[in-house]
Amino acid sequence: MPQLVILGMLCGLFTGLIILAFRFVISWPLEQLLPGGDAENFEAISQLWKFFLPIAGSLIIAVILISVSYEHSRVGVPHVLERLGYHQGQLPLPNVIVQFITGALAILFGHSAGREGPAVHLGAASGSLLGQWLKLPNNSTRMLVGCGTAAAISASFNTPIAGVIFAMEVVMMEYSVIGFIPVTIASATSALIMQLVLGSETAFVVPAFQLASLTEIPFVVFLGFVIGLLSLLFNHTVLLTVKNVRIPLFVRLILAGLFTGTAALFYPQIMGLGYDSVTQILHGDLGLQLLLGLTLVKLMITAVSIGLGVPMGLIGPTFFIGAAAGATLGYLGGYAVDIPVSEIGFYAMLGMGAMMGAVLQAPLAALMAVIELTHNSNVIFPAMAATVTASLVCRQFFPAGSVFQAILVARGLDWRRAPLDSVLERASVTSRMRNNFVQRPRMLSVKDAQAALTAETEWLLVYDESSDENEQPCKLLSAADLQLYLDQPQESDTVDLLEIPGLRKDLIPIHSTATLKEALRALDQHNVDVLYIVSNRKIAANSNPSVSLISATNRTTLRGILLRDDIIRFFTDRQEL
């Protein structure tokens, strides 16, 4: 447990520093270039700049993405989920660099973008690269991916609890006690870094709201229902764009810039992060007609841009859309009844949480984000009602899961995992390996064979000195079979461990960083029942580092053995708990 605490702190520290750098790369140029030194004041630039900035940004991003390999152009939360599901959380460094640059460019050039998606990729990669550098087992690297994700969300909004829940609800898609502690420490460490440098203010300035009367609860539920329909429209628009727009990436990005630039001529508030507009909405400073237009335009431009491949985040835009939609409904509700109701900003805040929870299918993370952003316990009950209703509506008509999961499925990658896989990938091979064996050459004297049979020995790893691969064990022999043979009269002074009667098991090597899921896959692929676990070996450039075989010339350290029965027993024990 102390090691997990230290790893969580290191991951939170690294992630906090990287997110700090990412935010600086975005805010400093905008403060120098936009009118009034306001990093979000896109509204004050000329119409010409509003139109051409997103197009120019798309052009630069397109040049970068087509200049790197396809594998290194994959970025964002879907990429993190893909690497977790198919590559044990091993995130490549080139993708991180591409995400840092292109994610910043999308915001700098006024795309309807959020910084949280790129931040999640950067944070998750910080944890993954830390695990790879320390040569940790793959299950520990997966845990560090969760730590980095939580730290990224915490640093983005100054919401450490929401960061923890987001990591487990959206990225890891599981809750575990052993993982909760380092993830929490990473999130808290990252929040501390941001507060030391930037202060303790949250991303939005939120007034102290409360529900005016319990008679408004039905309207709050209705708000959740409408937000659920909007989230459904958002998710379907993203998915349809991903599936049906089959044109080159360069053209897709230029189209995204063209759409954004055209919309910005009429609604410049959609450009950039839009946090200033969200704050205005929360204070009730925008009118009904503008709010209605912003809701629809921001939703469609953001969804289409993401579907076309702009490397940007969507959590911030869901807050914007939810705030605008909630405020719109607040205005309409106030007009419909002749009694005092809650403030417009109150409904905007409920809409923020409901939209985020529905689009990401993360109602608990959204609820905690609302609570931490407002520092107001009075919003818990209405926020729960709106967020849960919106999530249920979206879930009912969009069963693919979150928008990130839907994008993965559209790419032909199934994020859903069988219960067996989910259990086995949480444990490393070293946690279940056996050490009750001895390693012996094929030919032994009777005296040496008897000496090998100690009380602790249950297995013999046999290697053939005459083979070209004499450094590798070639068979696993039961000590009981050798004992049975030695109990019989011997006609020779030597014992051939590969010829005496007994059951000999074939075996292959696996690296000590592998998980039990990888171990089971290796056993199935090679049709064997035993693995011997090694470390300090060379890996071929195109091989799977967990299951590739070892050449006789590589220097290895034998750590233990693992039988198929050990893996099955581990899964059975977990199912009985």
C-alpha positions as CSV (number, residue, x, y, z in Angstrom):
1,M,0.0,0.0,0.0
2,P,2.8,2.6,0.7
3,Q,4.1,2.0,-2.9
4,L,0.6,2.8,-4.2
5,V,0.5,6.0,-2.3
6,I,3.9,7.1,-3.7
7,L,2.9,6.1,-7.2
8,G,-0.4,8.1,-6.9
9,M,1.5,11.2,-5.6
10,L,4.1,11.0,-8.5
11,C,1.4,10.5,-11.1
12,G,-0.6,13.5,-9.7
13,L,2.5,15.6,-9.6
14,F,3.5,14.8,-13.2
15,T,0.0,15.2,-14.5
16,G,-0.5,18.5,-12.6
17,L,2.6,20.0,-14.2
18,I,1.7,18.8,-17.7
19,I,-1.8,20.2,-17.5
20,L,-0.4,23.4,-16.1
21,A,1.9,23.6,-19.2
22,F,-1.1,22.8,-21.5
23,R,-3.2,25.5,-20.0
24,F,-0.4,28.0,-20.2
25,V,0.2,27.2,-23.9
26,I,-3.5,28.0,-24.5
27,S,-4.1,31.0,-22.3
28,W,-0.9,33.0,-22.7
29,P,-1.1,33.5,-26.5
30,L,-4.8,34.3,-26.4
31,E,-4.2,36.8,-23.6
32,Q,-1.6,38.5,-25.9
33,L,-3.7,38.5,-29.0
34,L,-7.4,38.8,-28.1
35,P,-8.8,42.3,-27.3
36,G,-8.6,43.4,-23.7
37,G,-6.1,40.7,-22.8
38,D,-9.0,38.3,-22.2
39,A,-8.2,34.7,-23.3
40,E,-11.8,34.0,-24.2
41,N,-12.8,37.3,-25.8
42,F,-13.4,35.9,-29.3
43,E,-16.6,37.9,-29.5
44,A,-14.6,41.1,-29.9
45,I,-12.5,40.1,-33.0
46,S,-13.6,41.1,-36.5
47,Q,-16.0,39.0,-38.5
48,L,-13.2,38.2,-40.9
49,W,-11.2,36.6,-38.1
50,K,-14.2,34.8,-36.7
51,F,-14.7,33.1,-40.0
52,F,-11.1,32.3,-41.0
53,L,-9.5,31.4,-37.6
54,P,-11.1,28.0,-37.3
55,I,-10.4,27.2,-41.0
56,A,-6.7,28.2,-40.5
57,G,-6.5,26.1,-37.3
58,S,-8.0,23.1,-39.1
59,L,-5.5,23.5,-41.9
60,I,-2.5,23.4,-39.5
61,I,-4.0,20.5,-37.5
62,A,-4.6,18.6,-40.8
63,V,-1.0,19.0,-41.9
64,I,0.2,17.7,-38.5
65,L,-2.0,14.7,-38.5
66,I,-1.4,13.6,-42.0
67,S,2.4,14.0,-41.5
68,V,2.5,11.4,-38.7
69,S,1.6,7.7,-39.0
70,Y,-2.0,6.7,-38.5
71,E,-1.2,4.9,-35.3
72,H,0.3,8.1,-33.8
73,S,-2.6,10.3,-35.0
74,R,-5.0,8.6,-32.6
75,V,-5.7,10.9,-29.6
76,G,-8.4,11.7,-27.0
77,V,-10.4,9.8,-24.6
78,P,-11.4,7.1,-27.1
79,H,-7.7,6.4,-27.7
80,V,-7.2,6.0,-24.0
81,L,-10.1,3.5,-23.8
82,E,-8.7,1.6,-26.8
83,R,-5.3,1.3,-25.2
84,L,-6.8,0.2,-21.9
85,G,-9.0,-2.4,-23.6
86,Y,-6.5,-3.8,-26.2
87,H,-3.0,-2.8,-25.0
88,Q,-3.1,-3.0,-21.2
89,G,-2.9,0.7,-20.8
90,Q,0.4,1.1,-22.7
91,L,0.0,4.7,-24.2
92,P,2.7,5.7,-26.7
93,L,4.6,8.9,-26.3
94,P,4.2,10.1,-29.9
95,N,0.5,10.2,-29.5
96,V,0.8,12.3,-26.4
97,I,2.9,14.9,-28.2
98,V,0.4,15.0,-31.1
99,Q,-2.4,15.5,-28.6
100,F,-0.7,18.3,-26.8
101,I,0.0,20.2,-29.9
102,T,-3.3,19.6,-31.8
103,G,-5.5,20.0,-28.8
104,A,-4.0,23.4,-28.0
105,L,-4.3,24.5,-31.6
106,A,-8.0,23.6,-31.8
107,I,-8.7,25.9,-28.9
108,L,-6.2,28.7,-29.9
109,F,-7.9,28.9,-33.3
110,G,-11.4,29.2,-32.0
111,H,-12.9,25.7,-32.5
112,S,-15.9,24.8,-30.3
113,A,-13.6,22.8,-28.1
114,G,-12.9,21.8,-24.6
115,R,-9.5,21.2,-23.0
116,E,-10.6,18.3,-20.8
117,G,-10.5,15.6,-23.5
118,P,-6.9,16.4,-24.4
119,A,-6.2,16.8,-20.7
120,V,-7.5,13.3,-20.0
121,H,-5.2,11.8,-22.7
122,L,-2.2,13.8,-21.3
123,G,-3.0,12.7,-17.7
124,A,-3.6,9.1,-18.6
125,A,-0.4,9.0,-20.7
126,S,1.5,10.5,-17.7
127,G,0.5,7.5,-15.6
128,S,1.1,5.0,-18.3
129,L,4.5,6.3,-19.2
130,L,5.4,6.4,-15.5
131,G,4.4,2.7,-15.2
132,Q,6.3,1.8,-18.3
133,W,9.4,3.6,-17.2
134,L,9.3,1.8,-13.8
135,K,8.6,-1.5,-15.6
136,L,5.6,-2.1,-13.4
137,P,3.2,-5.0,-14.1
138,N,0.5,-4.2,-16.6
139,N,-2.3,-4.2,-13.9
140,S,-0.4,-1.5,-12.0
141,T,0.1,0.5,-15.3
142,R,-3.7,0.4,-15.8
143,M,-4.2,1.7,-12.3
144,L,-1.8,4.6,-13.1
145,V,-3.8,5.4,-16.2
146,G,-6.8,5.9,-13.8
147,C,-4.6,8.0,-11.6
148,G,-3.6,10.3,-14.4
149,T,-7.2,10.6,-15.7
150,A,-8.5,11.6,-12.2
151,A,-5.6,14.1,-11.9
152,A,-6.4,15.6,-15.3
153,I,-10.0,16.3,-14.5
154,S,-9.1,17.5,-11.1
155,A,-6.6,20.0,-12.5
156,S,-9.0,21.1,-15.3
157,F,-12.0,22.1,-13.0
158,N,-10.4,22.1,-9.5
159,T,-12.8,19.2,-8.7
160,P,-10.7,16.4,-7.1
161,I,-13.7,14.2,-6.1
162,A,-15.3,14.4,-9.5
163,G,-11.9,13.6,-11.0
164,V,-11.8,10.3,-9.0
165,I,-15.3,9.3,-10.0
166,F,-14.8,10.2,-13.6
167,A,-11.7,8.1,-13.8
168,M,-13.5,5.0,-12.4
169,E,-16.9,5.6,-14.1
170,V,-15.8,6.6,-17.6
171,V,-12.3,5.4,-18.2
172,M,-11.6,2.4,-15.9
173,M,-15.3,1.5,-15.8
174,E,-14.9,-0.3,-12.5
175,Y,-14.7,0.6,-8.8
176,S,-12.1,-1.2,-6.6
177,V,-10.9,-0.4,-3.1
178,I,-7.3,-1.1,-4.0
179,G,-7.5,1.3,-6.9
180,F,-9.4,4.0,-5.1
181,I,-6.6,5.1,-2.8
182,P,-3.9,5.9,-5.4
183,V,-6.4,7.5,-7.7
184,T,-7.7,9.7,-4.9
185,I,-4.2,10.7,-3.9
186,A,-3.3,11.5,-7.5
187,S,-6.4,13.7,-7.9
188,A,-5.7,15.5,-4.7
189,T,-2.0,16.1,-5.6
190,S,-2.9,17.5,-9.0
191,A,-5.5,19.8,-7.4
192,L,-2.9,21.0,-4.9
193,I,-0.5,21.8,-7.7
194,M,-3.1,23.8,-9.6
195,Q,-4.2,25.7,-6.5
196,L,-0.6,26.6,-5.5
197,V,0.0,28.1,-9.0
198,L,-3.4,29.4,-10.1
199,G,-5.3,29.8,-6.8
200,S,-8.4,28.0,-5.5
201,E,-11.0,29.3,-7.8
202,T,-13.1,26.8,-9.8
203,A,-13.5,26.9,-13.6
204,F,-16.8,28.8,-13.3
205,V,-17.9,31.6,-11.0
206,V,-21.2,30.2,-9.6
207,P,-23.6,32.2,-7.4
208,A,-25.1,30.6,-4.3
209,F,-28.3,29.0,-5.7
210,Q,-31.0,27.0,-4.0
211,L,-34.4,25.5,-5.0
212,A,-37.1,28.1,-4.3
213,S,-39.8,25.5,-3.6
214,L,-40.4,21.8,-3.7
215,T,-43.2,22.4,-6.1
216,E,-40.5,22.9,-8.8
217,I,-39.3,19.3,-8.6
218,P,-41.6,18.1,-11.4
219,F,-40.2,20.9,-13.6
220,V,-36.7,19.8,-12.6
221,V,-37.5,16.3,-13.7
222,F,-38.9,17.7,-17.0
223,L,-35.7,19.6,-17.4
224,G,-33.8,16.4,-17.0
225,F,-36.0,14.8,-19.7
226,V,-35.3,17.6,-22.2
227,I,-31.6,17.6,-21.5
228,G,-31.7,13.8,-22.0
229,L,-33.2,14.3,-25.5
230,L,-30.5,16.9,-26.3
231,S,-27.8,14.5,-25.2
232,L,-29.4,11.9,-27.3
233,L,-29.2,14.3,-30.3
234,F,-25.6,15.1,-29.5
235,N,-24.5,11.5,-29.3
236,H,-26.3,10.4,-32.4
237,T,-24.9,13.4,-34.3
238,V,-21.3,12.4,-33.3
239,L,-21.9,8.8,-34.1
240,L,-23.6,9.4,-37.5
241,T,-20.8,11.7,-38.5
242,V,-18.1,9.2,-37.6
243,K,-19.9,6.4,-39.4
244,N,-21.1,8.1,-42.6
245,V,-18.5,10.8,-43.5
246,R,-15.9,8.7,-45.4
247,I,-13.8,11.4,-46.9
248,P,-10.0,12.1,-46.3
249,L,-9.0,13.5,-43.0
250,F,-7.7,16.7,-44.5
251,V,-11.1,17.5,-46.1
252,R,-13.0,16.6,-42.9
253,L,-11.0,19.0,-40.8
254,I,-11.3,21.8,-43.3
255,L,-15.1,21.2,-43.3
256,A,-15.1,21.4,-39.5
257,G,-13.3,24.7,-39.6
258,L,-15.7,26.0,-42.3
259,F,-18.8,25.0,-40.3
260,T,-17.4,26.6,-37.1
261,G,-16.3,29.8,-38.8
262,T,-19.7,30.2,-40.4
263,A,-21.6,29.6,-37.2
264,A,-19.2,32.0,-35.3
265,L,-20.3,34.9,-37.6
266,F,-23.7,34.7,-35.8
267,Y,-22.8,33.1,-32.5
268,P,-19.2,34.0,-31.6
269,Q,-19.8,32.7,-28.1
270,I,-19.3,29.2,-29.4
271,M,-15.6,29.8,-30.1
272,G,-12.9,28.6,-27.8
273,L,-13.6,27.2,-24.3
274,G,-16.6,29.4,-23.7
275,Y,-16.2,29.5,-20.0
276,D,-16.9,33.2,-19.9
277,S,-20.2,32.6,-21.7
278,V,-21.1,29.9,-19.2
279,T,-20.4,32.3,-16.3
280,Q,-22.7,34.9,-18.0
281,I,-25.4,32.3,-18.3
282,L,-25.1,31.3,-14.7
283,H,-25.6,35.0,-13.7
284,G,-28.6,35.3,-15.9
285,D,-27.0,37.9,-18.2
286,L,-28.1,36.4,-21.6
287,G,-31.6,36.6,-23.1
288,L,-33.9,33.8,-24.1
289,Q,-33.5,34.1,-27.9
290,L,-29.7,34.1,-27.7
291,L,-29.7,31.1,-25.2
292,L,-31.9,29.1,-27.5
293,G,-29.7,29.7,-30.5
294,L,-26.5,29.0,-28.5
295,T,-28.0,25.7,-27.3
296,L,-28.7,24.4,-30.8
297,V,-25.6,25.8,-32.6
298,K,-23.1,24.8,-29.9
299,L,-24.6,21.3,-29.8
300,M,-24.4,20.7,-33.6
301,I,-21.1,22.4,-34.3
302,T,-19.4,20.6,-31.4
303,A,-20.9,17.2,-32.3
304,V,-20.1,17.5,-36.0
305,S,-16.5,18.7,-35.3
306,I,-15.8,15.8,-33.0
307,G,-17.3,13.4,-35.6
308,L,-15.1,14.9,-38.3
309,G,-12.0,14.2,-36.3
310,V,-11.0,17.6,-34.7
311,P,-8.8,16.5,-31.7
312,M,-10.6,18.4,-29.0
313,G,-12.5,17.7,-25.8
314,L,-16.3,17.7,-25.3
315,I,-16.8,17.9,-21.5
316,G,-16.5,21.7,-21.5
317,P,-18.9,22.0,-24.4
318,T,-21.4,19.8,-22.7
319,F,-21.3,22.2,-19.7
320,F,-22.0,25.1,-22.2
321,I,-24.8,23.3,-23.9
322,G,-26.4,22.2,-20.7
323,A,-26.1,25.6,-19.1
324,A,-27.7,27.3,-22.2
325,A,-30.5,24.7,-22.4
326,G,-31.2,24.8,-18.6
327,A,-31.4,28.6,-18.7
328,T,-33.7,28.5,-21.7
329,L,-36.0,26.1,-19.8
330,G,-35.7,28.3,-16.7
331,Y,-37.0,31.3,-18.7
332,L,-39.8,29.3,-20.3
333,G,-40.9,27.9,-16.9
334,G,-40.9,31.3,-15.4
335,Y,-43.2,32.6,-18.2
336,A,-45.5,29.6,-17.9
337,V,-46.4,30.1,-14.2
338,D,-47.4,33.1,-12.2
339,I,-45.5,32.3,-9.1
340,P,-41.9,33.0,-8.0
341,V,-39.4,30.3,-9.2
342,S,-35.7,29.7,-8.8
343,E,-33.2,31.9,-10.5
344,I,-32.3,31.3,-14.2
345,G,-28.7,30.4,-13.2
346,F,-30.0,27.6,-10.9
347,Y,-31.6,25.8,-13.9
348,A,-28.5,26.5,-16.0
349,M,-26.4,24.8,-13.3
350,L,-28.7,21.8,-13.2
351,G,-28.5,21.6,-17.0
352,M,-24.7,21.5,-16.9
353,G,-24.6,18.5,-14.7
354,A,-27.5,16.7,-16.5
355,M,-25.9,17.2,-19.9
356,M,-22.5,16.0,-18.8
357,G,-23.9,13.0,-17.0
358,A,-26.1,11.9,-20.0
359,V,-23.5,12.4,-22.7
360,L,-20.8,10.5,-20.8
361,Q,-23.2,8.2,-19.0
362,A,-21.5,9.2,-15.8
363,P,-24.2,10.6,-13.6
364,L,-22.2,10.3,-10.3
365,A,-19.2,12.1,-11.7
366,A,-21.5,14.9,-13.1
367,L,-23.3,15.2,-9.8
368,M,-20.0,15.5,-7.9
369,A,-18.8,18.1,-10.4
370,V,-21.9,20.3,-9.8
371,I,-21.4,20.0,-6.0
372,E,-17.7,20.9,-6.1
373,L,-18.2,23.7,-8.6
374,T,-21.0,25.3,-6.5
375,H,-19.8,24.4,-3.0
376,N,-23.5,24.3,-2.2
377,S,-25.2,21.3,-0.6
378,N,-28.6,22.7,-1.4
379,V,-28.3,21.7,-5.0
380,I,-27.8,17.9,-4.3
381,F,-31.4,16.8,-4.5
382,P,-32.5,18.8,-7.6
383,A,-29.2,18.0,-9.3
384,M,-29.7,14.3,-8.6
385,A,-33.2,14.4,-10.1
386,A,-32.2,16.2,-13.2
387,T,-29.0,14.2,-13.8
388,V,-30.5,10.8,-13.3
389,T,-33.5,11.6,-15.4
390,A,-31.3,12.8,-18.3
391,S,-29.0,9.8,-18.0
392,L,-31.9,7.4,-18.1
393,V,-33.5,9.0,-21.1
394,C,-30.2,8.9,-23.1
395,R,-29.4,5.4,-22.0
396,Q,-32.9,4.2,-23.0
397,F,-32.5,5.4,-26.6
398,F,-28.7,5.2,-26.9
399,P,-27.6,1.8,-25.5
400,A,-24.1,2.1,-26.9
401,G,-22.9,3.7,-23.6
402,S,-21.1,7.0,-23.5
403,V,-20.2,8.9,-26.6
404,F,-16.6,7.8,-26.2
405,Q,-17.6,4.1,-26.2
406,A,-19.9,4.7,-29.2
407,I,-17.0,6.1,-31.1
408,L,-14.9,3.0,-30.3
409,V,-17.7,0.7,-31.5
410,A,-18.0,2.8,-34.7
411,R,-14.3,2.1,-35.3
412,G,-14.8,-1.6,-34.9
413,L,-13.4,-1.8,-31.4
414,D,-15.7,-3.3,-28.8
415,W,-15.1,-1.8,-25.3
416,R,-17.3,-4.3,-23.5
417,R,-15.3,-6.9,-21.7
418,A,-16.4,-10.3,-20.5
419,P,-16.4,-10.8,-16.7
420,L,-13.5,-13.2,-16.9
421,D,-11.3,-10.6,-18.7
422,S,-12.4,-7.9,-16.2
423,V,-11.3,-10.0,-13.2
424,L,-8.1,-11.4,-14.7
425,E,-6.7,-8.1,-15.9
426,R,-6.6,-6.7,-12.4
427,A,-3.9,-9.2,-11.2
428,S,-0.4,-9.7,-12.4
429,V,1.2,-13.1,-13.1
430,T,3.7,-12.5,-10.2
431,S,0.8,-12.3,-7.7
432,R,-0.2,-15.9,-8.5
433,M,3.1,-17.6,-9.5
434,R,4.5,-20.6,-7.8
435,N,8.0,-20.9,-6.4
436,N,7.8,-24.6,-5.3
437,F,10.0,-25.9,-8.0
438,V,13.6,-26.5,-8.9
439,Q,15.4,-26.3,-12.2
440,R,17.4,-29.3,-13.3
441,P,19.1,-30.5,-16.5
442,R,17.6,-33.5,-18.4
443,M,20.3,-35.9,-17.3
444,L,20.9,-36.4,-13.5
445,S,22.6,-38.9,-11.3
446,V,20.3,-40.8,-9.1
447,K,21.9,-39.1,-6.1
448,D,21.2,-35.6,-7.6
449,A,17.7,-36.6,-8.5
450,Q,17.0,-37.7,-4.9
451,A,18.5,-34.4,-3.6
452,A,16.2,-32.4,-5.8
453,L,13.2,-33.9,-4.0
454,T,12.8,-31.7,-0.9
455,A,9.7,-31.2,1.1
456,E,9.0,-27.9,-0.7
457,T,9.5,-29.2,-4.2
458,E,6.4,-30.0,-6.2
459,W,7.7,-29.5,-9.7
460,L,10.9,-29.8,-11.7
461,L,11.7,-27.4,-14.6
462,V,13.7,-29.6,-17.0
463,Y,16.1,-28.1,-19.6
464,D,17.9,-30.1,-22.2
465,E,21.7,-29.4,-22.2
466,S,22.0,-30.9,-25.7
467,S,19.5,-28.5,-27.2
468,D,20.4,-25.3,-28.9
469,E,18.0,-23.6,-26.5
470,N,19.6,-25.1,-23.4
471,E,18.9,-22.0,-21.3
472,Q,15.2,-22.4,-21.5
473,P,13.1,-25.0,-19.6
474,C,11.5,-27.4,-22.1
475,K,9.2,-29.5,-19.8
476,L,7.6,-29.4,-16.4
477,L,7.8,-32.7,-14.5
478,S,5.8,-33.5,-11.3
479,A,8.1,-34.2,-8.3
480,A,5.7,-37.0,-7.4
481,D,6.4,-38.8,-10.7
482,L,10.1,-38.6,-10.1
483,Q,9.7,-39.9,-6.5
484,L,7.6,-42.8,-7.8
485,Y,10.3,-43.7,-10.3
486,L,13.1,-43.5,-7.8
487,D,11.2,-45.7,-5.4
488,Q,11.7,-48.5,-7.9
489,P,14.9,-50.5,-8.4
490,Q,17.3,-48.6,-10.7
491,E,19.4,-50.3,-13.4
492,S,21.4,-47.2,-14.2
493,D,23.2,-44.5,-12.2
494,T,21.7,-41.7,-14.3
495,V,18.1,-40.5,-14.7
496,D,16.7,-39.1,-17.9
497,L,14.0,-36.7,-16.8
498,L,12.5,-36.6,-20.3
499,E,12.2,-40.4,-20.6
500,I,11.1,-41.6,-17.2
501,P,7.4,-42.5,-16.8
502,G,5.4,-39.5,-15.8
503,L,3.2,-36.6,-17.1
504,R,5.4,-33.8,-18.6
505,K,3.8,-30.5,-19.4
506,D,4.8,-28.2,-22.2
507,L,5.5,-24.6,-21.1
508,I,6.3,-21.2,-22.6
509,P,7.7,-18.0,-21.1
510,I,5.9,-14.9,-20.2
511,H,7.1,-11.6,-18.9
512,S,6.7,-10.7,-15.3
513,T,4.7,-7.5,-16.2
514,A,1.9,-9.5,-17.8
515,T,-1.6,-9.8,-16.3
516,L,-3.5,-13.0,-15.8
517,K,-5.6,-12.1,-18.8
518,E,-2.6,-12.0,-21.0
519,A,-1.3,-15.2,-19.4
520,L,-4.6,-17.1,-20.2
521,R,-4.5,-15.8,-23.8
522,A,-0.9,-17.0,-24.1
523,L,-1.8,-20.4,-22.8
524,D,-4.7,-20.6,-25.3
525,Q,-2.6,-19.4,-28.3
526,H,0.2,-21.9,-27.7
527,N,-2.1,-24.8,-26.4
528,V,-0.1,-25.3,-23.3
529,D,-0.9,-25.4,-19.6
530,V,2.1,-23.9,-17.9
531,L,4.0,-20.6,-18.1
532,Y,7.4,-19.8,-16.7
533,I,7.7,-16.2,-15.6
534,V,10.9,-14.2,-16.5
535,S,12.2,-10.7,-16.5
536,N,15.0,-8.7,-18.0
537,R,14.6,-9.9,-21.5
538,K,14.8,-8.3,-25.0
539,I,11.6,-7.9,-27.0
540,A,11.4,-8.0,-30.7
541,A,10.2,-4.8,-32.2
542,N,6.9,-6.1,-33.5
543,S,6.1,-8.6,-30.7
544,N,3.7,-8.4,-27.8
545,P,5.9,-7.7,-24.8
546,S,3.9,-9.9,-22.6
547,V,3.6,-13.1,-24.5
548,S,6.4,-13.2,-27.1
549,L,8.8,-16.1,-26.8
550,I,12.4,-15.6,-25.6
551,S,15.4,-16.5,-27.7
552,A,18.2,-18.6,-26.2
553,T,20.7,-15.7,-26.5
554,N,18.7,-13.3,-24.2
555,R,19.6,-12.9,-20.6
556,T,16.7,-13.7,-18.4
557,T,15.8,-14.1,-14.8
558,L,13.4,-16.9,-13.9
559,R,10.8,-15.7,-11.4
560,G,8.3,-18.5,-11.1
561,I,5.8,-20.7,-12.8
562,L,2.1,-20.4,-13.4
563,L,-0.3,-23.2,-14.2
564,R,-3.7,-22.8,-16.0
565,D,-5.3,-24.2,-12.9
566,D,-3.9,-21.3,-10.9
567,I,-5.6,-18.8,-13.1
568,I,-8.9,-20.7,-13.0
569,R,-8.7,-20.9,-9.2
570,F,-8.1,-17.2,-8.9
571,F,-11.2,-16.4,-11.0
572,T,-13.3,-18.9,-9.1
573,D,-12.2,-17.5,-5.7
574,R,-13.1,-13.9,-6.8
575,Q,-16.5,-15.1,-8.0
576,E,-17.2,-16.6,-4.6
577,L,-16.3,-13.4,-2.7
